[in-house]
Amino acid sequence: MEPVAPPIRPVPHWPALLTTTPGGLGLIADGDLPPGQPVARYEGPVVGPFDRVPEVEVRYAILIAPDTWLVPLSSARYVNHACDPNCTVDDLLTVVTARPVPAGAELTIAYNHATFDEPLPPWDPRWSFDCACGSPGCQGRVDDWRRDPT
């Protein structure tokens, strides 16, 4: 996606810029990035159980362990969804490129992918949305968990 407003650098040492995209605020690559490049980190208060997540943060809360949620306040909050994402989130909650990402490309993860083996909570309908990522494998509606292959 092409930025529609001048980007800003939210954190000096991350190679990502915060900008307005057609889908809302998002992070874009500030230069060509190789696979494995850290671009942002999820940071914020840890909350549990889910009913303690503030209502205004429900759509942003990230499951980090069974019934343990992180409410992101860092620039990673603006990493948008794509069905064929160019980034993943590692065990330290760092957003890392999964493949080469060209300068200016939006940095994305899959919001509904889970990698740990513990049971997942029921999908909350407030997390559901119609995807507009445009990838050939776009699932259209994001409305349930998908497990990544291990």
CYANA upper distance limits for C-alpha pairs under 8 A (distance plus 0.5 A):
  1 MET  CA     21 THR  CA      7.05
  1 MET  CA     22 PRO  CA      7.57
  1 MET  CA    105 ALA  CA      7.24
  1 MET  CA    106 GLU  CA      6.93
  2 GLU  CA     21 THR  CA      6.99
  2 GLU  CA     22 PRO  CA      8.11
  2 GLU  CA    104 GLY  CA      8.08
  2 GLU  CA    105 ALA  CA      8.37
  3 PRO  CA      7 PRO  CA      8.02
  3 PRO  CA     19 THR  CA      6.79
  3 PRO  CA     20 THR  CA      6.32
  3 PRO  CA     21 THR  CA      5.34
  3 PRO  CA     22 PRO  CA      7.87
  4 VAL  CA     19 THR  CA      8.05
  4 VAL  CA     20 THR  CA      6.09
  4 VAL  CA     21 THR  CA      6.04
  4 VAL  CA     22 PRO  CA      7.39
  5 ALA  CA     19 THR  CA      6.67
  5 ALA  CA     20 THR  CA      5.93
  5 ALA  CA     21 THR  CA      8.04
  6 PRO  CA     19 THR  CA      6.90
  6 PRO  CA     20 THR  CA      8.25
  7 PRO  CA     17 LEU  CA      6.17
  7 PRO  CA     18 LEU  CA      5.87
  7 PRO  CA     19 THR  CA      4.80
  7 PRO  CA     20 THR  CA      7.85
  8 ILE  CA     17 LEU  CA      5.87
  8 ILE  CA     18 LEU  CA      5.70
  8 ILE  CA     19 THR  CA      6.89
  9 ARG  CA     16 ALA  CA      7.15
  9 ARG  CA     17 LEU  CA      5.12
  9 ARG  CA     18 LEU  CA      6.49
 10 PRO  CA     16 ALA  CA      8.40
 10 PRO  CA     17 LEU  CA      7.11
 10 PRO  CA     18 LEU  CA      6.82
 10 PRO  CA     75 SER  CA      6.83
 11 VAL  CA     75 SER  CA      7.98
 14 TRP  CA     38 PRO  CA      7.71
 14 TRP  CA     39 VAL  CA      5.70
 14 TRP  CA     40 ALA  CA      6.63
 15 PRO  CA     29 ALA  CA      6.76
 15 PRO  CA     30 ASP  CA      5.71
 15 PRO  CA     31 GLY  CA      7.79
 15 PRO  CA     38 PRO  CA      8.44
 15 PRO  CA     39 VAL  CA      6.13
 16 ALA  CA     27 LEU  CA      6.42
 16 ALA  CA     28 ILE  CA      5.97
 16 ALA  CA     29 ALA  CA      5.31
 16 ALA  CA     30 ASP  CA      5.61
 16 ALA  CA     39 VAL  CA      6.33
 16 ALA  CA     40 ALA  CA      7.88
 17 LEU  CA     27 LEU  CA      5.82
 17 LEU  CA     28 ILE  CA      5.77
 17 LEU  CA     29 ALA  CA      6.95
 17 LEU  CA     30 ASP  CA      6.58
 18 LEU  CA     25 LEU  CA      7.43
 18 LEU  CA     26 GLY  CA      6.21
 18 LEU  CA     27 LEU  CA      5.10
 18 LEU  CA     28 ILE  CA      7.06
 18 LEU  CA     75 SER  CA      8.07
 18 LEU  CA     78 TYR  CA      8.10
 19 THR  CA     25 LEU  CA      6.17
 19 THR  CA     26 GLY  CA      6.09
 19 THR  CA     27 LEU  CA      6.70
 19 THR  CA     28 ILE  CA      7.72
 20 THR  CA     24 GLY  CA      5.99
 20 THR  CA     25 LEU  CA      4.92
 20 THR  CA     26 GLY  CA      6.63
 21 THR  CA     25 LEU  CA      6.30
 21 THR  CA     26 GLY  CA      6.72
 25 LEU  CA     78 TYR  CA      6.65
 26 GLY  CA     78 TYR  CA      5.33
 26 GLY  CA     79 VAL  CA      6.17
 26 GLY  CA     80 ASN  CA      6.60
 26 GLY  CA    106 GLU  CA      7.36
 26 GLY  CA    107 LEU  CA      8.05
 27 LEU  CA     75 SER  CA      8.37
 27 LEU  CA     76 ALA  CA      8.48
 27 LEU  CA     78 TYR  CA      6.53
 27 LEU  CA     79 VAL  CA      6.18
 27 LEU  CA     80 ASN  CA      8.19
 27 LEU  CA    106 GLU  CA      6.27
 27 LEU  CA    107 LEU  CA      6.10
 28 ILE  CA    103 ALA  CA      8.11
 28 ILE  CA    104 GLY  CA      5.85
 28 ILE  CA    105 ALA  CA      5.78
 28 ILE  CA    106 GLU  CA      4.64
 28 ILE  CA    107 LEU  CA      5.84
 29 ALA  CA     33 LEU  CA      7.54
 29 ALA  CA    101 VAL  CA      7.56
 29 ALA  CA    102 PRO  CA      7.38
 29 ALA  CA    103 ALA  CA      5.58
 29 ALA  CA    104 GLY  CA      5.52
 29 ALA  CA    105 ALA  CA      6.06
 29 ALA  CA    106 GLU  CA      6.90
 29 ALA  CA    107 LEU  CA      7.03
 30 ASP  CA    103 ALA  CA      6.02
 30 ASP  CA    104 GLY  CA      6.70
 31 GLY  CA    102 PRO  CA      7.09
 31 GLY  CA    103 ALA  CA      4.49
 31 GLY  CA    104 GLY  CA      7.35
 32 ASP  CA    100 PRO  CA      7.86
 32 ASP  CA    101 VAL  CA      6.36
 32 ASP  CA    102 PRO  CA      4.90
 32 ASP  CA    103 ALA  CA      4.98
 33 LEU  CA     37 GLN  CA      6.95
 33 LEU  CA     97 THR  CA      8.00
 33 LEU  CA    100 PRO  CA      6.15
 33 LEU  CA    101 VAL  CA      5.55
 33 LEU  CA    102 PRO  CA      6.75
 33 LEU  CA    103 ALA  CA      7.67
 34 PRO  CA     97 THR  CA      7.59
 34 PRO  CA     99 ARG  CA      7.03
 34 PRO  CA    100 PRO  CA      5.05
 34 PRO  CA    101 VAL  CA      7.03
 35 PRO  CA     96 VAL  CA      8.16
 35 PRO  CA     97 THR  CA      5.55
 35 PRO  CA     98 ALA  CA      5.63
 35 PRO  CA     99 ARG  CA      4.76
 35 PRO  CA    100 PRO  CA      5.52
 35 PRO  CA    101 VAL  CA      8.08
 36 GLY  CA     96 VAL  CA      5.98
 36 GLY  CA     97 THR  CA      5.55
 36 GLY  CA     98 ALA  CA      6.53
 36 GLY  CA     99 ARG  CA      7.82
 37 GLN  CA     96 VAL  CA      5.80
 37 GLN  CA     97 THR  CA      5.76
 38 PRO  CA     94 THR  CA      6.95
 38 PRO  CA     95 VAL  CA      6.29
 38 PRO  CA     96 VAL  CA      4.81
 38 PRO  CA     97 THR  CA      7.05
 39 VAL  CA     94 THR  CA      7.98
 39 VAL  CA     95 VAL  CA      6.19
 39 VAL  CA     96 VAL  CA      6.34
 39 VAL  CA     97 THR  CA      7.75
 40 ALA  CA     75 SER  CA      6.99
 40 ALA  CA     76 ALA  CA      5.71
 40 ALA  CA     94 THR  CA      6.37
 40 ALA  CA     95 VAL  CA      5.64
 40 ALA  CA     96 VAL  CA      7.95
 41 ARG  CA     74 SER  CA      7.50
 41 ARG  CA     75 SER  CA      7.89
 41 ARG  CA     76 ALA  CA      6.07
 41 ARG  CA     93 LEU  CA      6.22
 41 ARG  CA     94 THR  CA      4.62
 41 ARG  CA     95 VAL  CA      6.15
 42 TYR  CA     70 LEU  CA      8.48
 42 TYR  CA     72 PRO  CA      6.11
 42 TYR  CA     73 LEU  CA      7.96
 42 TYR  CA     74 SER  CA      6.51
 42 TYR  CA     75 SER  CA      8.09
 42 TYR  CA     76 ALA  CA      5.82
 42 TYR  CA     77 ARG  CA      7.50
 42 TYR  CA     93 LEU  CA      5.86
 42 TYR  CA     94 THR  CA      6.73
 42 TYR  CA     95 VAL  CA      8.06
 43 GLU  CA     70 LEU  CA      7.99
 43 GLU  CA     71 VAL  CA      8.09
 43 GLU  CA     72 PRO  CA      5.80
 43 GLU  CA     73 LEU  CA      6.48
 43 GLU  CA     74 SER  CA      5.99
 43 GLU  CA     76 ALA  CA      8.41
 43 GLU  CA     93 LEU  CA      8.34
 44 GLY  CA     70 LEU  CA      6.72
 44 GLY  CA     71 VAL  CA      5.91
 44 GLY  CA     72 PRO  CA      5.24
 44 GLY  CA     73 LEU  CA      5.61
 44 GLY  CA     74 SER  CA      7.44
 45 PRO  CA     70 LEU  CA      6.28
 45 PRO  CA     71 VAL  CA      6.08
 45 PRO  CA     72 PRO  CA      7.74
 46 VAL  CA     68 THR  CA      7.39
 46 VAL  CA     69 TRP  CA      6.08
 46 VAL  CA     70 LEU  CA      4.93
 46 VAL  CA     71 VAL  CA      6.91
 47 VAL  CA     52 ARG  CA      6.95
 47 VAL  CA     53 VAL  CA      6.72
 47 VAL  CA     68 THR  CA      6.41
 47 VAL  CA     69 TRP  CA      5.56
 47 VAL  CA     70 LEU  CA      6.56
 47 VAL  CA     71 VAL  CA      7.86
 48 GLY  CA     52 ARG  CA      6.54
 48 GLY  CA     53 VAL  CA      7.74
 48 GLY  CA     67 ASP  CA      6.24
 48 GLY  CA     68 THR  CA      5.18
 48 GLY  CA     69 TRP  CA      6.38
 49 PRO  CA     53 VAL  CA      8.11
 49 PRO  CA     67 ASP  CA      5.64
 49 PRO  CA     68 THR  CA      6.58
 49 PRO  CA     69 TRP  CA      7.96
 50 PHE  CA     67 ASP  CA      6.73
 50 PHE  CA     68 THR  CA      7.63
 50 PHE  CA     69 TRP  CA      7.26
 53 VAL  CA     57 GLU  CA      7.05
 53 VAL  CA     58 VAL  CA      6.71
 53 VAL  CA     61 ALA  CA      7.88
 53 VAL  CA     69 TRP  CA      8.16
 53 VAL  CA     71 VAL  CA      8.07
 54 PRO  CA     58 VAL  CA      6.95
 57 GLU  CA     61 ALA  CA      6.57
 57 GLU  CA     71 VAL  CA      7.20
 58 VAL  CA    126 ARG  CA      7.94
 58 VAL  CA    127 TRP  CA      8.16
 59 ARG  CA    126 ARG  CA      7.06
 59 ARG  CA    127 TRP  CA      5.96
 60 TYR  CA     71 VAL  CA      6.99
 60 TYR  CA     72 PRO  CA      7.33
 60 TYR  CA     77 ARG  CA      7.46
 61 ALA  CA     69 TRP  CA      6.53
 61 ALA  CA     70 LEU  CA      6.08
 61 ALA  CA     71 VAL  CA      5.22
 61 ALA  CA     72 PRO  CA      7.22
 62 ILE  CA     69 TRP  CA      5.83
 62 ILE  CA     70 LEU  CA      5.66
 62 ILE  CA     71 VAL  CA      7.04
 62 ILE  CA     72 PRO  CA      8.07
 63 LEU  CA     67 ASP  CA      7.67
 63 LEU  CA     68 THR  CA      6.50
 63 LEU  CA     69 TRP  CA      5.10
 63 LEU  CA     70 LEU  CA      7.05
 64 ILE  CA     68 THR  CA      6.30
 64 ILE  CA     69 TRP  CA      6.10
 64 ILE  CA     70 LEU  CA      7.13
 65 ALA  CA     69 TRP  CA      7.62
 66 PRO  CA    118 GLU  CA      7.30
 66 PRO  CA    119 PRO  CA      7.86
 66 PRO  CA    120 LEU  CA      7.59
 66 PRO  CA    121 PRO  CA      8.33
 67 ASP  CA    121 PRO  CA      7.98
 72 PRO  CA     76 ALA  CA      7.61
 72 PRO  CA     77 ARG  CA      5.98
 73 LEU  CA     77 ARG  CA      6.84
 75 SER  CA     79 VAL  CA      8.17
 76 ALA  CA     95 VAL  CA      7.74
 79 VAL  CA    107 LEU  CA      6.50
 79 VAL  CA    108 THR  CA      5.94
 79 VAL  CA    109 ILE  CA      7.30
 80 ASN  CA    107 LEU  CA      7.48
 80 ASN  CA    108 THR  CA      5.51
 80 ASN  CA    109 ILE  CA      6.91
 81 HIS  CA     85 PRO  CA      7.62
 81 HIS  CA    108 THR  CA      5.81
 81 HIS  CA    109 ILE  CA      5.64
 81 HIS  CA    110 ALA  CA      5.61
 81 HIS  CA    111 TYR  CA      6.16
 81 HIS  CA    131 CYS  CA      8.39
 81 HIS  CA    133 CYS  CA      7.96
 82 ALA  CA    108 THR  CA      6.20
 82 ALA  CA    109 ILE  CA      6.41
 82 ALA  CA    110 ALA  CA      5.96
 82 ALA  CA    111 TYR  CA      8.34
 82 ALA  CA    131 CYS  CA      8.01
 82 ALA  CA    133 CYS  CA      5.73
 82 ALA  CA    135 SER  CA      8.13
 82 ALA  CA    138 CYS  CA      8.24
 83 CYS  CA    109 ILE  CA      8.32
 83 CYS  CA    110 ALA  CA      6.28
 83 CYS  CA    131 CYS  CA      8.49
 83 CYS  CA    133 CYS  CA      7.26
 83 CYS  CA    135 SER  CA      7.22
 83 CYS  CA    137 GLY  CA      7.22
 83 CYS  CA    138 CYS  CA      5.75
 83 CYS  CA    139 GLN  CA      7.16
 84 ASP  CA    109 ILE  CA      8.39
 84 ASP  CA    110 ALA  CA      7.79
 84 ASP  CA    135 SER  CA      6.84
 84 ASP  CA    137 GLY  CA      7.55
 84 ASP  CA    138 CYS  CA      7.86
 85 PRO  CA    107 LEU  CA      8.20
 85 PRO  CA    108 THR  CA      5.50
 85 PRO  CA    109 ILE  CA      5.21
 85 PRO  CA    110 ALA  CA      6.37
 86 ASN  CA     97 THR  CA      6.35
 86 ASN  CA     98 ALA  CA      5.88
 86 ASN  CA     99 ARG  CA      6.58
 86 ASN  CA    100 PRO  CA      8.38
 86 ASN  CA    101 VAL  CA      7.46
 86 ASN  CA    107 LEU  CA      6.86
 86 ASN  CA    108 THR  CA      6.12
 86 ASN  CA    109 ILE  CA      7.06
 87 CYS  CA     95 VAL  CA      6.84
 87 CYS  CA     96 VAL  CA      5.80
 87 CYS  CA     97 THR  CA      4.63
 87 CYS  CA     98 ALA  CA      5.21
 87 CYS  CA     99 ARG  CA      7.87
 87 CYS  CA    107 LEU  CA      7.05
 87 CYS  CA    108 THR  CA      6.14
 87 CYS  CA    109 ILE  CA      5.76
 88 THR  CA     95 VAL  CA      6.17
 88 THR  CA     96 VAL  CA      5.94
 88 THR  CA     97 THR  CA      6.88
 88 THR  CA     98 ALA  CA      6.57
 88 THR  CA    109 ILE  CA      6.23
 88 THR  CA    110 ALA  CA      8.32
 89 VAL  CA     93 LEU  CA      6.06
 89 VAL  CA     94 THR  CA      5.93
 89 VAL  CA     95 VAL  CA      5.01
 89 VAL  CA     96 VAL  CA      6.58
 89 VAL  CA    109 ILE  CA      8.16
 90 ASP  CA     94 THR  CA      5.95
 90 ASP  CA     95 VAL  CA      7.10
 90 ASP  CA     96 VAL  CA      7.56
 97 THR  CA    101 VAL  CA      7.66
101 VAL  CA    105 ALA  CA      7.05
112 ASN  CA    142 VAL  CA      7.73
112 ASN  CA    144 ASP  CA      7.10
112 ASN  CA    145 TRP  CA      5.34
112 ASN  CA    146 ARG  CA      6.31
113 HIS  CA    145 TRP  CA      6.49
113 HIS  CA    146 ARG  CA      5.32
113 HIS  CA    147 ARG  CA      5.93
113 HIS  CA    148 ASP  CA      6.53
114 ALA  CA    145 TRP  CA      7.41
114 ALA  CA    146 ARG  CA      6.74
114 ALA  CA    147 ARG  CA      5.35
114 ALA  CA    148 ASP  CA      6.45
115 THR  CA    147 ARG  CA      6.45
115 THR  CA    148 ASP  CA      5.89
115 THR  CA    149 PRO  CA      8.01
115 THR  CA    150 THR  CA      7.64
123 TRP  CA    127 TRP  CA      8.00
123 TRP  CA    143 ASP  CA      7.72
123 TRP  CA    144 ASP  CA      6.12
123 TRP  CA    145 TRP  CA      7.28
124 ASP  CA    128 SER  CA      7.97
125 PRO  CA    143 ASP  CA      7.51
127 TRP  CA    143 ASP  CA      7.65
128 SER  CA    141 ARG  CA      7.77
128 SER  CA    142 VAL  CA      5.87
128 SER  CA    143 ASP  CA      5.11
128 SER  CA    144 ASP  CA      8.15
129 PHE  CA    141 ARG  CA      6.43
129 PHE  CA    142 VAL  CA      5.97
129 PHE  CA    143 ASP  CA      7.34
130 ASP  CA    140 GLY  CA      6.33
130 ASP  CA    141 ARG  CA      4.94
130 ASP  CA    142 VAL  CA      6.65
131 CYS  CA    138 CYS  CA      7.78
131 CYS  CA    139 GLN  CA      7.77
131 CYS  CA    140 GLY  CA      5.64
131 CYS  CA    141 ARG  CA      6.10
131 CYS  CA    142 VAL  CA      6.92
132 ALA  CA    138 CYS  CA      8.37
132 ALA  CA    140 GLY  CA      7.68
133 CYS  CA    138 CYS  CA      7.22
134 GLY  CA    138 CYS  CA      6.77
